[in-house]
């Protein structure tokens, strides 16, 4: 598995602290442990903000950043190494080894946080935190602050401002470094292999979850521990359900299969959608709708370049789709008027993409001061137009009903335009049919 080096995390912490106001402190807790059922826990996945700054995957931990602190600006609270507990739950880094392993200046047992952290907060003007995310952490933070307030008569100075950490940190996360793009490319390559495998092995009569199993096998065999999100494997009418994840129907001859799936590698997501015929050959109606979506995607990708704004790829896709829907009789009227009236939303009801990074729907503002954000090198986004014609839509001819198509790629904005990270998996009609016939 690829891993970012310690210098990458140190640079991120430095960048964040440079944006913080003087005499301030940032406090970032790890993700909570969640129970699946009774005494069984869900597999632990670290909070993305926490991991972005630390590269530390253990639960019950807190990162504290204190710009200008004489005794070190990066403080970590983590679990102690207790042999009896490690027998049950696995090895821990521990406070003693954390400075060498993780690059922190100080490390303390998490059990001592109530005694130590109020002293680090005291005298600071501002606390940066992601309030409202974890009620338990919010209560704990207020307890620390209130404890300082009880000591005011003894000369203690509580902070007088709270600021949202999200705004500063998520702006940093939005622009990916070359090292991050390298990891995302590796994740994309694994996911592309998985989609290719699905096209090669599918047969009418299989269950959707059997295709999902093929995806998971490729993900994990290549070093990914889990998908970036629940995989969508929708055959036939199920392809018209945008977030279909039951994946328990039988694949029939003549079905289109929509697979939206991507692995997560070292906390970075990939996100690919491909649509292909179960029997390896598109019908005439399927081919026409598929080519329309593909043309829309090409137009949208062409609009991904520095200086263009966020919504321009969507606008390009909408125009191509609307023109095609008029051409094939699914919509009637003037293209510009249909776009203005959002008539295409009968068949295309979502945006053409989203930010991609450590979260599959990654952080970052889409508008600034009410205007669509201008694209910059290092931003990574998905481009995913689609058409979903409901099986019971009597406003269209029977040949179109039940066709669901989405084509999605991961695209990084570059200095000269963009680069498609997920190009290793085919999407042209002829290439899909050739792959499946082989």
KEZA-447250 format. One record per residue: y, z, x of N, C-alpha, C in turn. Coordinates in steps of 0.05 Angstrom, whole numbers, padded with zeros to 5 digits, always signed. Each point is the difference from the previous one (the first is absolute). Layout:
N
YZXYZXYZX/...
***
This chain:
438
-00024+00000+00017+00024+00000-00017+00025+00000+00018/+00019-00017-00008+00025+00000+00015+00016+00026-00006/+00013+00011+00020+00017+00023-00004+00027-00005+00014/+00021+00010-00012+00026-00002+00013+00001+00022+00021/+00014-00005+00022+00001+00020+00021+00022+00021-00006/-00001+00022+00016+00018+00023-00005+00029-00008+00003/+00006-00020+00016+00028-00008+00004+00012-00011-00026/-00017-00013-00016+00009-00011-00026+00009+00022-00018/-00016+00021-00002+00008+00023-00017+00024+00014+00010/+00002+00003+00027+00024+00013+00011+00025-00016-00006/-00002-00026+00002+00023-00017-00006+00009+00003-00030/-00019+00002-00018+00006+00004-00028+00014+00027-00005/-00010+00021+00013+00013+00026-00004+00028-00001+00011/+00004-00013+00023+00026-00002+00012+00019-00015-00018/-00010-00022-00012+00017-00016-00018+00009+00016-00024/-00019+00015-00011+00007+00016-00023+00020+00022+00007/-00004+00014+00022+00018+00022+00007+00028-00011+00007/+00001-00024+00010+00027-00012+00006+00015-00006-00026/-00014-00002-00022+00013-00005-00026+00008+00025-00014/-00012+00023+00008+00005+00025-00013+00028+00011+00008/+00012+00015-00018+00026+00012+00006-00002+00022+00021/+00021+00007+00014-00001+00022+00019-00008+00026-00013/-00014+00017+00015-00008+00026-00008-00017-00001-00026/-00020-00017+00001-00018-00003-00024-00029+00003+00009/-00017+00001-00021-00029+00002+00005-00015-00016-00021/-00021-00013+00008-00017-00016-00018-00028+00013-00002/-00010+00003-00024-00026+00013-00004-00018-00019-00016/-00023-00007+00011-00018-00019-00013-00028+00012-00001/-00010+00005-00024-00027+00011-00003-00021-00021+00000/-00025+00007+00007-00022-00018-00003-00007-00004-00029/-00018-00019-00005-00009-00005-00027-00017+00023-00010/+00001+00006-00026-00017+00021-00010-00029-00008-00001/-00018+00019+00001-00029-00005-00005-00004-00001-00031/-00013-00020-00010-00004-00002-00029-00030+00001-00007/-00005+00014-00022-00028+00004-00009-00008-00024-00017/-00024-00010+00006-00011-00022-00016-00014+00010-00025/-00018+00019+00004-00013+00013-00022-00013+00026+00011/+00006+00021-00015-00010+00027+00007+00006+00006+00029/-00019+00004+00018+00006+00007+00028-00003-00024+00019/+00002-00024-00011-00001-00024+00017+00028-00012+00002/+00009-00005+00024+00027-00010+00005+00000-00030+00003/+00022-00013-00008+00004-00028+00007+00002-00002+00031/-00009-00023+00011+00005-00004+00029+00030+00004+00006/+00005+00015+00021+00028+00006+00007+00014-00025+00013/+00023-00007-00011+00016-00021+00012+00028+00012+00005/+00009-00001+00025+00025+00012+00007+00024-00013-00014/+00020+00016-00006+00025-00010-00011+00012-00021+00020/+00009-00022-00011+00010-00022+00017+00024+00008+00017/+00019+00014-00012+00024+00009+00015-00008+00018+00023/-00017+00019-00007-00010+00019+00020-00013-00014+00023/-00018-00019-00007-00015-00014+00021+00018-00019+00016/+00020-00012-00013+00018-00018+00013+00015+00015+00023/+00005+00025-00003+00015+00015+00020-00018+00014+00020/-00025+00005-00007-00017+00016+00017-00025-00013+00010/-00012-00018-00015-00026-00011+00007-00022+00021-00003/+00005+00020-00016-00018+00023-00002-00013+00000-00028/-00026+00000-00001-00015-00005-00025-00011+00025-00013/+00006+00024+00011-00011+00025-00011+00017+00010-00024/-00014+00012-00019+00013+00013-00022+00011+00027+00008/+00015+00013-00019+00011+00027+00004+00018+00000+00025/+00018-00019+00002+00018-00002+00023+00028-00005-00009/+00019+00006+00017+00029-00005-00005+00013-00009+00025/+00015-00022-00001+00016-00010+00022+00029+00010-00005/+00012+00010+00021+00028+00009-00001+00015-00014+00023/+00022-00013-00007+00017-00013+00020+00028+00013+00000/+00009+00009+00024+00025+00014+00003+00016-00012+00023/+00016-00021-00006+00016-00013+00020+00017+00019+00016/-00002-00002+00027+00017+00017+00017-00010+00028+00006/-00023+00007-00010-00012+00026+00005-00007+00003+00030/+00010+00021+00012-00004+00004+00029-00029+00002+00008/-00016+00013-00018-00028+00005+00007-00019-00022-00010/+00012-00023-00007-00017-00022-00009+00006-00008-00029/+00002-00026-00004+00009-00010-00026-00023-00005-00020/-00025-00001+00010-00022-00007-00017-00019+00024-00001/-00002+00013-00024-00017+00023-00004-00021-00007-00020/-00025+00008+00006-00022-00005-00018-00014+00026-00008/-00006+00003-00026-00017+00021-00010-00026-00013-00008/-00023+00011+00009-00026-00012-00006-00021+00022-00001/-00024-00008-00008-00022+00019-00002-00010+00009+00027/-00007+00025+00002-00012+00010+00025-00028-00010+00004/-00009+00000+00025-00028-00007+00005-00016+00026-00004/-00016-00001-00021-00017+00023-00006-00029-00011-00002/-00016+00008+00018-00027-00012+00004-00016+00001-00026/+00001+00023-00014-00016+00002-00025+00009-00020-00021/+00025-00006-00002+00010-00019-00019-00005-00029+00009/+00002-00004+00026-00005-00027+00010-00029-00009-00004/-00018+00019-00001-00028-00006-00005-00003-00014-00027/+00017+00010-00020-00002-00010-00027+00017-00025-00004/+00024-00001+00011+00019-00022-00007+00008-00018+00023/-00010+00005+00024+00006-00018+00022+00020+00010+00020/+00002-00013+00022+00017+00009+00022+00030-00003-00007/+00015+00018+00011+00029+00000-00003+00014-00002+00027/+00024-00010+00000+00016-00001+00025+00008+00028+00008/+00012+00016-00018+00008+00027+00006+00027+00001+00013/+00015+00022-00004+00027+00003+00011+00001-00001+00031/-00022+00010+00013+00001+00001+00029+00000-00028+00012/-00016-00019-00011-00003-00027+00011+00020-00019-00012/+00014+00007-00022+00017-00019-00014+00023-00011+00017/+00013+00016+00017+00022-00012+00016-00010-00023+00019/-00024+00004+00012-00010-00021+00017-00011-00024-00016/-00014+00006-00022-00012-00022-00015+00020-00015-00017/+00019+00014-00012+00018-00012-00020+00029-00003+00010/+00006+00012+00023+00027-00003+00010+00021+00018-00012/-00009+00021-00014+00020+00019-00012+00009+00019+00022/+00024+00011-00004+00011+00019+00019-00011+00028-00004/-00004+00007-00025-00012+00026-00006-00020-00004-00023/-00021+00016+00000-00019+00000-00022-00008+00028-00007/-00002+00006-00026-00006+00026-00009-00022-00001-00022/-00015+00021-00004-00020+00000-00021+00015-00002-00027/-00012-00015-00019+00012-00004-00026+00001+00027-00014/-00017+00019+00007+00000+00026-00013+00024+00016+00007/+00015-00008+00021+00024+00015+00009+00025-00013-00010/-00001-00021-00016+00023-00015-00007+00021+00017-00015/-00009+00018-00017+00020+00017-00015+00015+00018+00018/-00011+00007+00023+00014+00018+00019+00018-00016+00019/-00007-00024+00006+00014-00015+00021+00020-00020-00011/-00007-00015-00021+00018-00021-00010+00027+00009-00010/+00002+00023-00015+00027+00009-00008+00018+00004+00024/-00010+00009+00022+00017+00003+00024+00009-00027+00011/-00016-00021-00004+00009-00027+00009+00021-00012-00019/-00003+00008-00026+00019-00010-00020+00027+00014+00002/-00001+00026+00006+00024+00017+00000+00021-00012+00018/+00025-00001-00010+00022-00010+00016+00004-00030-00002/-00018-00014-00012+00003-00029-00004+00017-00006-00024/+00016-00021+00002+00018-00008-00022-00015-00015-00022/-00021-00015+00008-00012-00019-00019-00030-00001+00005/-00015-00001-00022-00029-00004+00001-00006-00028-00012/-00015-00015+00016-00010-00026-00010-00029+00004-00009/-00006-00008-00025-00027+00003-00011-00004-00019-00023/-00025-00006-00006-00006-00017-00023-00005+00018-00024/+00021+00009-00013-00002+00018-00023-00010-00015-00024/-00015+00014-00016-00010-00012-00025-00027-00014+00003/-00010-00002+00024-00026-00013+00005-00023+00020-00004/+00003+00024+00010-00020+00021-00002+00013+00025-00010/-00005+00008-00025+00012+00024-00011-00007+00025+00017/-00025+00001+00010-00008+00023+00016+00017+00002+00025/+00004-00023+00014+00017+00001+00024+00029+00007-00007/+00010-00011-00022+00028+00006-00008+00003+00031-00004/-00020+00012-00013+00002+00029-00004-00001+00015+00027/-00017-00009+00018-00002+00013+00026+00026-00003+00015/+00012-00024-00001+00025-00004+00014+00022+00018-00010/+00002+00003-00026+00020+00017-00012-00005+00029+00007/-00025+00008+00003-00006+00027+00008+00010+00005+00028/-00003-00019+00018+00010+00003+00027+00031+00003+00000/+00013-00017-00016+00029+00001-00001+00009+00026-00013/-00013+00008-00021+00008+00025-00013-00004+00024+00018/-00021-00001+00016-00004+00021+00019+00024+00003+00020/+00010-00023+00008+00023+00000+00018+00024+00011-00015/+00003-00006-00025+00023+00010-00016+00000+00030-00002/-00024+00012+00000-00001+00029-00002+00009+00013+00025/+00003-00016+00022+00009+00012+00026+00029-00007+00006/+00014-00009-00020+00028-00008+00005+00017+00024+00010/-00004+00023-00011+00015+00024+00008-00006+00008+00029/-00022-00010+00010-00007+00005+00028+00009-00022+00018/+00015-00019-00011+00011-00021+00017-00014-00027-00002/-00021-00001-00017-00015-00026-00002+00017-00020-00015/-00004-00026+00007+00015-00022-00013-00020-00019-00012/-00002+00000-00027-00018-00019-00013+00011-00028+00000/-00016-00021-00002+00010-00027-00003+00014-00003-00026/+00020-00017-00001+00016-00004-00025-00004-00028-00011/-00016-00017+00012-00005-00026-00011-00029-00008+00003/-00010-00014-00020-00026-00013+00001+00005-00030-00002/-00013-00016+00016+00002-00029+00000-00027-00013-00003/-00001-00022-00014-00026-00014-00004-00008-00013+00027/-00022+00008+00010-00011-00012+00024-00008-00029-00005/-00008-00006-00024-00012-00027-00006+00019-00022+00008/+00025+00002-00006+00018-00022+00005+00001-00008+00029/+00002+00020+00018+00001-00006+00029-00027-00010+00010/-00021+00014-00007-00026-00006+00011-00011-00026-00011/+00004-00005-00025-00011-00025-00012+00014-00025+00010/+00026+00003+00007+00013-00023+00012-00012-00006+00028/-00008+00020+00014-00013-00005+00026-00027-00013-00005/-00015+00010-00019-00027-00011-00006+00001-00029-00009/+00022-00008-00012+00001-00027-00011-00001-00022+00021/+00011+00005+00023+00000-00019+00022-00023+00006+00019/-00019-00018+00002-00024+00005+00016+00005-00008+00029/-00011+00016+00018+00001-00007+00028-00021-00020+00007/+00001-00013+00023-00022-00018+00008-00027+00014+00000/-00001+00025+00008-00026+00014+00001-00010+00004-00029/+00017+00006-00019-00008+00002-00027-00010-00026-00011/+00014-00022+00005-00009-00026-00009-00027-00007+00011/-00005+00008+00025-00026-00005+00012-00023+00014-00015/+00005+00025-00008-00020+00014-00016-00003-00013-00027/+00022-00008-00013-00002-00013-00026-00014-00027+00002/+00003-00014+00022-00014-00025+00004-00030+00005+00002/-00008+00021+00014-00028+00007+00002-00012+00007-00028/+00016+00015-00015-00009+00007-00028-00003-00025-00016/+00019-00018+00002+00000-00025-00015-00025-00017+00008/-00006-00001+00025-00023-00016+00009-00026+00011-00012/-00003+00027-00001-00024+00011-00011-00002-00007-00030/+00023+00003-00014+00000-00006-00029-00005-00030-00005/+00010-00017+00017-00005-00028-00003-00030-00006+00003/-00013+00013+00019-00029-00004+00004-00015+00009-00025/+00009+00022-00012-00013+00011-00024+00003-00020-00024/+00024-00011-00004+00003-00020-00021-00017-00025+00005/-00001-00008+00025-00017-00023+00006-00029+00006-00006/-00009+00024+00007-00027+00008-00006-00005-00001-00031/+00018+00009-00015-00003+00001-00029-00004-00028-00011/+00016-00019+00010-00003-00028-00009-00028-00012+00008/-00010+00009+00022-00025-00011+00010-00024+00010-00015/+00001+00025-00009-00024+00013-00012-00001+00000-00030/+00023-00006-00013+00001+00003-00029-00019-00019-00014/-00013+00009-00021-00017-00017-00017+00002+00009-00029/+00000-00018-00019-00001+00008-00028-00023+00019-00005/+00005+00021-00015-00021+00019-00006+00004+00026+00016/+00016-00001+00022+00006+00024+00015+00018+00018-00017/+00001+00026+00008+00019+00018-00011+00025+00000+00017/+00023+00005-00013+00025+00001+00015-00001+00021+00023/-00013+00023-00005-00002+00021+00020-00017-00008+00024/-00017-00020-00004-00016-00009+00023+00018-00016+00019/+00019-00014-00011+00020-00013+00018+00018+00021+00013/+00007+00020-00015+00016+00022+00012-00015+00013+00023/-00027+00002-00003-00016+00012+00022+00001-00018+00025/+00001-00026-00004+00002-00018+00024+00027+00005+00014/+00021+00003-00015+00026+00006+00011-00001+00026+00017/-00010+00021-00012-00001+00025+00013-00017+00000+00025/-00022-00016+00000-00016-00002+00024+00015-00012+00023/+00015-00021-00005+00016-00013+00021+00022+00019+00009/+00013+00013-00018+00022+00019+00007-00011+00021+00020/-00021+00013-00008-00010+00023+00016-00014-00009+00026/-00014-00022-00002-00013-00010+00025+00020-00007+00021/+00024-00007-00008+00021-00008+00019+00018+00023+00009/-00005+00024-00010+00015+00023+00009+00019+00012-00020/+00003-00012-00023+00016+00012-00021-00016+00020-00016/+00012+00023-00005-00015+00022-00014+00002-00003-00030/+00020-00014-00010+00002-00002-00029+00019-00023-00008/-00001-00009-00025+00019-00020-00008+00028+00012-00003/+00020-00017+00001+00027+00009-00002+00007+00007-00029/-00016-00008-00019+00004+00005-00029-00026-00007-00013/-00004+00009-00025-00025-00007-00014-00003-00031-00003/-00022-00010+00008-00004-00029+00000-00002-00011-00029/+00012-00023-00004-00001-00014-00026-00019-00023+00003/-00022+00000-00015-00018-00023-00001-00004-00007-00030/+00016-00019-00009+00001-00007-00028-00011-00028-00005/-00021-00002-00015-00012-00027-00006+00007-00007-00028/+00005-00026-00005+00005-00010-00027+00025+00012-00011/-00002+00010-00025+00023+00012-00013+00012+00024+00015/-00017+00013+00015+00009+00024+00015+00022-00007+00020/+00001-00025+00009+00021-00008+00019+00028+00001-00012/+00001+00001-00027+00026+00001-00014+00010+00029-00003/-00016+00020+00010+00008+00028+00000+00011+00006+00028/+00026+00005+00002+00013+00001+00026-00012+00022+00018/-00006+00023-00010-00011+00022+00016-00028+00007-00009/-00016-00020-00003-00028+00004-00008-00016+00011+00024/-00012+00024-00004-00016+00012+00022-00027+00010-00009/-00008-00005-00025-00027+00009-00008-00022-00015+00015/+00004-00025+00004-00018-00016+00017-00029+00003-00008/-00006+00000-00026-00028+00005-00008-00010-00021-00019/+00014-00023-00003-00010-00022-00016-00018-00019+00015/-00014-00016-00015-00017-00020+00013+00016-00026+00004/-00003-00013+00023+00014-00025+00006-00016-00023-00013/+00014-00016-00015-00013-00022-00014+00007-00027+00012/-00018-00019-00003+00005-00027+00009+00025-00011-00014/+00018-00011+00015+00025-00011-00011+00023+00020+00002/-00005+00025+00007+00021+00020+00003+00017-00007+00025/+00026+00006-00002+00016+00005+00024-00002+00029+00007/-00001+00006+00026-00001+00027+00009+00026+00006+00016/+00014+00021-00009+00024+00008+00014-00006+00026+00016/+00002-00002+00026-00004+00024+00017+00026+00007+00014/+00010+00024-00006+00024+00011+00013-00010+00025+00016/-00002-00003+00026-00012+00021+00016+00011-00002+00029/+00002+00023+00012+00009+00001+00028-00008+00026+00013/-00006+00000+00025-00008+00025+00014+00025+00014+00011/-00004+00025+00006+00020+00015+00015-00011+00005+00028/+00017-00005+00020-00008+00004+00028+00021+00016+00014/-00009+00023+00010+00018+00019+00014+00026+00005-00016/-00004+00004-00026+00021+00007-00019+00018-00024-00008/-00008-00024+00007+00015-00024-00009-00016-00017-00019/+00013-00008-00021-00013-00014-00022+00001-00030+00004/-00021-00013-00011+00001-00029-00004-00004-00004-00030/+00007-00024-00010+00000-00005-00029-00003-00030-00005/-00024-00008-00007-00006-00028-00004-00011-00005-00027/+00009-00021-00014-00013-00009-00024-00009-00029+00003/-00024-00006-00008-00010-00027-00002-00014-00003-00027/+00001-00024-00011-00013-00007-00025-00018-00025+00005/-00025+00002-00009-00019-00022+00006-00020-00002-00022/-00013-00023-00003-00020-00004-00022-00027+00012+00008/-00013+00014-00020-00025+00013+00005-00022-00020+00009/+00002-00025-00011-00021-00020+00007+00008-00018+00022/+00024+00005+00012+00008-00015+00024+00017-00025-00006/+00004-00007-00026+00015-00024-00007+00020+00007-00022/+00025-00006+00005+00021+00004-00021-00004-00020-00022/+00003+00009-00025+00002-00019-00022+00028-00013+00001/+00003-00021-00016+00026-00015+00001+00023+00019-00008/-00003+00015-00021+00021+00019-00008+00005+00021+00021/-00021+00011+00011+00003+00020+00021+00014-00011+00024/-00007-00024+00008+00011-00013+00023+00030-00004-00004/+00008-00009-00023+00029-00005-00005+00016+00026+00001/-00010+00021-00013+00015+00025+00001+00000+00013+00028/-00023-00003+00014-00001+00011+00027+00019-00014+00018/+00001-00027-00001+00018-00014+00017+00030+00007-00006/+00005+00005-00025+00027+00008-00008+00008+00026+00013/-00018+00020-00001+00005+00025+00012+00003-00003+00031/-00017-00016+00012+00001-00004+00029+00027-00013+00008/+00008-00020-00016+00026-00012+00006+00023+00020-00002/-00002+00017-00020+00021+00021-00003+00000+00019+00024/-00024+00006+00009-00002+00018+00024+00012-00013+00024/-00006-00025+00005+00012-00014+00023+00030+00000-00002/+00011-00005-00024+00029+00000-00003+00012+00028+00005/-00014+00021-00008+00009+00027+00004+00000+00007+00030/-00022-00007+00014-00002+00005+00028+00021-00014+00016/+00007-00024-00009+00021-00016+00013+00027+00015-00001/+00003+00016-00021+00026+00014-00004+00001+00027+00015/-00022+00008+00013+00000+00024+00016+00011-00006+00028/+00025+00008+00004+00013-00005+00025+00024+00018+00003/+00008+00007+00024+00024+00017+00004+00024-00013-00014/+00016+00017-00013+00024-00010-00013-00004-00005-00030/-00025-00007-00008-00005-00002-00028-00003+00028-00012/+00004+00003-00026-00003+00026-00011-00028+00004-00012/-00005+00025-00007-00027+00008-00009-00011-00017-00023/+00017-00006-00019-00009-00013-00025-00003-00030+00003/+00009-00012+00021-00001-00030+00002-00029-00010+00000/-00019+00012+00013-00028-00010-00002-00009+00001-00029/+00007+00021-00015-00008+00002-00028+00013-00022-00016/+00025-00005+00005+00014-00021-00015-00012-00027+00005/-00008-00005+00025-00013-00026+00007-00027-00002-00014/-00015+00021-00001-00026-00001-00013+00003-00004-00030/+00019+00014-00012+00005-00003-00029+00007-00028-00008/+00016-00013+00016+00008-00028-00007-00024-00018+00001/-00016+00002+00021-00024-00018+00002-00019+00006-00023/-00005+00025-00006-00018+00007-00022+00010-00010-00027/+00026+00004-00005+00011-00009-00025-00001-00030-00003/+00006-00015+00021-00002-00029-00001-00028-00008-00006/-00020+00013+00012-00028-00007-00005-00009+00007-00028/+00009+00022-00010-00007+00008-00027+00011-00019-00021/+00023-00011+00006+00012-00020-00018-00016-00026+00003/-00007-00007+00024-00015-00025+00005-00027+00000-00015/-00013+00023-00001-00027+00001-00012+00001+00010-00029/+00024+00003-00011+00003+00006-00028-00003+00028-00009/-00001+00019+00019-00002+00028-00007+00027+00011-00009/+00022-00012+00010+00027+00007-00008+00013-00026-00008/+00019+00002-00018+00016-00023-00009+00030+00006+00003/+00015-00019+00011+00028+00003+00001+00011-00006+00028/+00026+00005+00003+00014-00005+00026-00008+00022+00020/-00007-00008+00024-00009+00019+00020+00020+00022+00006/+00025-00008+00004+00021+00020+00006+00003+00020-00023/+00000-00010-00025+00003+00017-00023-00025+00019-00003/-00024-00011+00006-00024+00017-00002+00001+00022+00021/+00009-00007+00024+00003+00021+00021+00020+00021-00008/+00022-00009-00011+00021+00019-00008-00010+00019-00022/-00017-00011-00018-00012+00016-00022-00024+00015+00008/-00009-00002+00025-00024+00014+00010-00025-00008-00015/+00000-00025-00009-00023-00010-00016-00026+00000+00016/+00002-00003+00027-00023-00001+00017-00016+00027-00001/+00014+00021-00008-00013+00027+00001-00023+00002-00019/-00003-00019-00018-00024+00000-00017-00025-00004+00017/+00003-00014+00023-00023-00006+00017+00003+00011+00028/+00024+00009+00007+00005+00011+00027+00019+00023-00003/-00011+00024+00000+00016+00024-00008+00006+00019+00022/-00005-00007+00025+00006+00018+00022+00017-00014+00021/+00011+00015+00019+00015-00011+00022-00018-00015+00019/+00012-00015+00018-00015-00016+00019-00008+00015+00025/+00007+00025+00003-00008+00015+00024+00010+00028+00000/-00006+00014+00022+00009+00027+00005-00001+00005+00030/+00014+00021+00009-00002+00007+00028-00028+00010+00006/-00009-00005+00025-00026+00008+00009+00002+00014+00026/-00016+00021+00003+00000+00015+00026-00021+00022-00001/+00008+00025+00005-00019+00022-00001-00009+00005-00028/+00016-00007-00020-00008+00001-00028-00001-00028-00010/-00020-00006-00017-00003-00027-00009+00025-00009-00016/+00012+00017-00016+00026-00004-00011+00019+00017+00017/+00009-00012+00021+00013+00016+00021+00028+00008-00007/+00011+00018+00016+00027+00011-00005+00021-00020+00008/+00024+00004-00010+00023-00017+00007+00014-00009-00025/+00027+00000+00001+00015-00008-00023-00001-00030-00003/+00000-00009-00026+00001-00029-00006+00028-00009-00005/+00017+00018-00008+00028-00005-00005+00018+00019+00016/+00022-00010+00009+00020+00017+00014+00027-00005-00014/+00012+00021-00010+00026-00002-00014-00002-00021-00023/-00023+00000-00013-00003-00017-00023-00007-00029+00006/-00002-00007+00026-00007-00027+00008-00028-00001+00012/-00013-00023-00004-00027-00003+00013+00003+00003+00030/-00019+00013+00012+00001+00005+00028-00005-00026+00016/+00015-00003+00022-00004-00023+00017-00023+00004+00019/-00017-00020+00003-00024+00002+00016+00007+00001+00030/-00014+00016+00015+00004+00003+00029-00026-00002+00015/+00000-00009+00025-00024-00001+00016-00013+00028+00001/-00027+00000-00002-00015+00025+00000-00007+00011-00027/+00012-00011-00021-00008+00008-00027-00027-00014-00006/-00018+00014-00014-00025-00012-00008-00003+00002-00030/-00007-00022-00013-00002-00001-00029-00023-00016-00009/-00008+00004-00024-00021-00018-00012+00014-00022-00015/-00014-00022-00002+00009-00023-00017-00023-00006-00019/+00003+00005-00026-00023+00000-00018+00006-00010-00028/+00008-00025-00003+00003-00011-00027-00026-00002-00015/+00001-00001-00026-00025-00003-00015+00006-00011-00028/-00022-00007-00014+00001-00007-00028-00023+00013-00014/+00006+00012-00024-00020+00014-00015+00002-00008-00029/-00019-00017-00009+00001-00011-00027-00021+00015-00016/+00010+00016-00018-00018+00018-00015-00021-00016-00015/-00025+00011-00001-00022-00015-00013+00005-00004-00030/+00017+00017-00013+00006-00003-00028+00027-00011-00006/+00012-00014+00020+00027-00012-00004-00003-00026-00014/+00006+00000-00026-00003-00024-00017+00024-00018+00002/+00020+00007+00016+00023-00017+00003-00005-00022+00021/-00023+00001+00013-00007-00020+00021-00027-00013-00008/-00005-00023+00012-00025-00014-00005-00024+00016+00010/-00023-00002-00013-00023+00016+00007-00008-00003+00030/+00004-00024+00012-00008-00003+00028+00013+00019+00019/+00025+00010-00007+00014+00017+00018-00006+00030-00004/-00012+00007-00022-00003+00028-00008-00020+00014+00019/+00008+00025+00008-00018+00016+00016+00002-00007+00030/+00018-00017+00008+00003-00006+00028+00019+00021+00013/-00009+00014+00020+00017+00018+00015-00001-00006+00029/+00023-00005+00012+00001-00008+00028+00023+00015+00014/-00006+00010+00024+00020+00011+00018-00007-00008+00028/+00019-00007+00016-00004-00006+00028+00020+00016+00016/-00010+00017+00018+00018+00020+00014-00006+00000+00030/+00022-00001+00015-00001+00002+00029+00020+00020+00010/-00005+00010+00024+00018+00019+00013+00017-00015+00020/+00027+00004-00002+00019-00017+00015+00019+00018+00015/+00004-00004+00026+00020+00015+00015+00024-00018+00006/+00023+00010-00004+00025-00015+00005+00004-00001+00030/+00005-00023+00011+00004-00004+00029+00029-00010+00005/+00007-00003+00025+00027-00010+00006+00004-00028-00010/-00021-00016+00000+00004-00028-00008-00010-00007-00028/-00010+00020-00015-00010-00005-00027-00020+00022-00008/-00025-00007+00000-00021+00020-00007-00026-00009+00012/-00019+00020+00001-00027-00005+00009-00019+00012-00020/-00020-00016-00008-00020+00009-00020-00023+00014+00016/-00003+00026-00005-00020+00016+00014-00028-00006-00010/-00002-00010-00024-00026-00002-00014-00010-00029-00003/+00009-00017+00018-00006-00029-00002-00029-00006+00007/-00016+00019+00010-00027-00005+00008-00019-00005-00023/+00008+00007-00024-00017-00005-00024+00011-00024-00015/-00018-00018-00007+00009-00026-00011+00011+00004-00028/+00017-00019-00009+00011+00001-00027+00005-00028-00012/-00003-00021+00015+00001-00027-00011-00025-00005-00017/+00003-00015-00022-00023-00005-00017-00024-00012+00015/+00006-00021+00016-00021-00014+00014-00013+00019+00021/+00015+00017+00013-00011+00018+00019-00017+00022-00013/+00008+00010-00023-00016+00019-00014-00027-00012-00008/+00001-00024-00012-00025-00012-00009-00018-00007+00023/+00012-00009+00022-00016-00006+00024-00014+00025+00011/+00015+00022+00002-00011+00026+00010-00023+00009-00018/+00005-00002-00026-00021+00011-00019-00024-00019-00001/+00003-00025+00004-00023-00018+00000-00018+00004+00025/+00013+00008+00022-00015+00005+00024-00017+00025-00001/
***
